[in-house]
């Protein structure tokens, strides 16, 4: 079985060198924005999850303290 042709070279031969450079830059920038948005969303989710854990820990601590101090005390 023969070697399959390189699809990139087939499509690149249909474009001028300037068009190929422009397409390559646009593709790179789109990929960079995609990776950057993935990192941003991951950090945002991580901070949200960490603050939720901190809130849960604080509520759990407060509830534990109320029950170990002999119940609610009204002032």
Buried (B, 14 or more C-beta within 10 A) or exposed (E): EEEEEEEEEEEBEEEEEEEBEEEEEEEEEEEEEEEEEEEEEEEEEEEEEEEEEEEEEEEEEEEEEEEEEEEEEEE
